[in-house]
Amino acid sequence: MFIRKLIAVLTLTATPFAPLVAHAATGTPPAESRAAHAPCILGQYRIASVTPYVVQQNLGGRITAQRVLGAEAFVPAEPGLTAEWLWATLARHVGAMKGSATGMKDCALGVDKVQVEVTPAGPGFRVRLVASDQASGKEVLRRVQQLLVS
């Protein structure tokens, strides 16, 4: 009877460690590889609409030029989702991508020097992604439009 109890206790004690042993045996890819193959975090949220973020630049006198510096996406509200949480999640993702040697090739947050702004907008949130120059801004817009829900 004692041996049966001992086997049962050892089995129950070792069970939680089985996945760890299996995971260690297969090995894990380096952090850069995981970051490059991970899905864009914006894909976790339903993006209902995307518009270009256009800034008017005064070139002197009455001459102005419009420049596309990014994208504005509308994310409908979900239970438990707040503007602060959404901003923190996206900002943390931008920070993690800056630390990795390789970025995600189709993630709008992977464009160099992109800034994230999140504001409440009626029944959802406006996520504004602002790039540092017009070429980067157009790339941000292109990448966000790929995530648009049809």
C-alpha positions as CSV (number, residue, x, y, z in Angstrom):
1,M,0.0,0.0,0.0
2,F,2.9,2.3,0.8
3,I,4.5,1.9,-2.6
4,R,1.2,2.7,-4.4
5,K,0.9,5.9,-2.4
6,L,4.5,6.8,-3.1
7,I,4.1,6.3,-6.8
8,A,0.9,8.3,-6.8
9,V,2.6,11.2,-5.0
10,L,5.6,11.2,-7.3
11,T,3.4,11.1,-10.4
12,L,1.3,14.0,-9.2
13,T,4.4,16.0,-8.1
14,A,6.2,15.5,-11.5
15,T,3.1,16.1,-13.7
16,P,3.4,20.0,-13.8
17,F,7.0,19.7,-14.9
18,A,6.4,17.5,-17.9
19,P,5.7,20.3,-20.3
20,L,8.8,22.1,-19.2
21,V,11.0,19.1,-19.9
22,A,9.4,18.6,-23.3
23,H,9.9,22.3,-24.2
24,A,13.5,22.2,-23.1
25,A,14.2,19.1,-25.2
26,T,12.9,20.7,-28.4
27,G,14.8,24.0,-27.8
28,T,13.6,27.5,-28.4
29,P,14.6,29.9,-31.2
30,P,16.5,33.0,-30.3
31,A,14.6,36.1,-29.3
32,E,15.3,37.9,-32.6
33,S,13.8,35.0,-34.5
34,R,10.7,34.9,-32.4
35,A,10.2,38.6,-32.8
36,A,10.6,38.4,-36.6
37,H,8.0,35.7,-36.9
38,A,5.5,36.9,-34.3
39,P,2.3,38.4,-35.6
40,C,1.8,42.1,-35.5
41,I,0.1,43.1,-32.3
42,L,-2.3,45.3,-34.2
43,G,-3.8,42.1,-35.7
44,Q,-5.1,41.2,-32.2
45,Y,-7.6,44.1,-32.5
46,R,-10.4,44.5,-35.0
47,I,-9.6,47.5,-37.1
48,A,-12.8,48.9,-38.5
49,S,-11.5,51.8,-40.6
50,V,-8.2,53.4,-41.6
51,T,-7.6,56.9,-42.8
52,P,-4.3,58.6,-43.7
53,Y,-2.9,61.0,-41.1
54,V,-2.3,64.1,-43.1
55,V,-0.4,67.2,-41.9
56,Q,-0.4,70.5,-43.7
57,Q,3.1,72.1,-43.8
58,N,3.5,75.8,-44.4
59,L,6.2,76.3,-47.0
60,G,6.2,80.1,-46.7
61,G,3.6,82.7,-47.4
62,R,0.4,81.1,-48.8
63,I,2.1,78.0,-50.0
64,T,1.2,74.8,-48.1
65,A,1.8,71.2,-48.8
66,Q,0.0,68.2,-47.5
67,R,2.1,65.3,-46.2
68,V,1.0,61.8,-45.2
69,L,2.8,61.1,-42.0
70,G,1.0,57.9,-40.9
71,A,-2.4,56.4,-40.3
72,E,-5.4,56.7,-38.1
73,A,-7.2,53.5,-37.3
74,F,-10.5,53.0,-35.6
75,V,-10.7,50.1,-33.1
76,P,-14.2,49.4,-31.8
77,A,-14.6,49.1,-28.1
78,E,-14.4,45.6,-26.5
79,P,-15.3,44.6,-23.0
80,G,-12.3,45.4,-20.7
81,L,-10.4,47.4,-23.3
82,T,-9.5,51.0,-22.4
83,A,-7.5,53.7,-24.2
84,E,-4.8,53.5,-21.6
85,W,-4.5,49.7,-21.9
86,L,-4.4,49.8,-25.7
87,W,-1.8,52.6,-25.7
88,A,0.4,50.7,-23.1
89,T,0.2,47.5,-25.1
90,L,1.1,49.1,-28.4
91,A,3.9,51.3,-26.8
92,R,5.4,48.2,-25.1
93,H,5.4,46.4,-28.5
94,V,7.1,49.4,-30.1
95,G,9.8,49.3,-27.4
96,A,10.3,45.6,-27.8
97,M,10.7,46.0,-31.5
98,K,13.3,48.7,-31.1
99,G,15.4,46.4,-28.9
100,S,15.4,43.5,-31.4
101,A,17.8,43.5,-34.3
102,T,15.2,42.4,-36.8
103,G,11.7,44.0,-37.0
104,M,8.5,42.5,-38.3
105,K,8.4,43.3,-42.0
106,D,4.6,43.9,-42.2
107,C,3.9,45.4,-38.8
108,A,3.1,49.2,-38.8
109,L,4.8,49.5,-35.4
110,G,8.0,48.2,-36.9
111,V,8.6,51.4,-39.0
112,D,11.5,53.4,-37.6
113,K,10.6,56.2,-35.2
114,V,6.8,55.6,-35.2
115,Q,4.8,57.2,-32.4
116,V,1.6,55.8,-31.0
117,E,-1.4,57.9,-29.8
118,V,-4.7,56.4,-28.6
119,T,-7.8,58.5,-27.8
120,P,-11.4,57.5,-27.1
121,A,-13.6,58.1,-30.1
122,G,-17.3,57.4,-29.6
123,P,-17.9,53.7,-29.5
124,G,-14.2,52.8,-29.8
125,F,-10.7,54.2,-30.0
126,R,-8.7,56.2,-32.5
127,V,-5.2,54.8,-32.8
128,R,-2.9,57.3,-34.5
129,L,0.5,56.1,-35.8
130,V,2.7,59.0,-36.7
131,A,6.0,58.5,-38.6
132,S,8.9,60.9,-38.7
133,D,8.9,61.5,-42.5
134,Q,6.6,61.1,-45.5
135,A,8.1,57.9,-46.9
136,S,7.8,56.2,-43.5
137,G,4.3,57.6,-43.1
138,K,3.1,56.1,-46.4
139,E,4.6,52.8,-45.3
140,V,2.8,52.9,-42.0
141,L,-0.5,53.6,-43.8
142,R,0.1,50.7,-46.2
143,R,0.8,48.3,-43.4
144,V,-2.2,49.3,-41.3
145,Q,-4.5,49.0,-44.4
146,Q,-3.4,45.4,-44.7
147,L,-5.0,44.7,-41.3
148,L,-8.3,46.3,-42.2
149,V,-11.3,44.0,-41.5
150,S,-13.5,43.6,-44.6
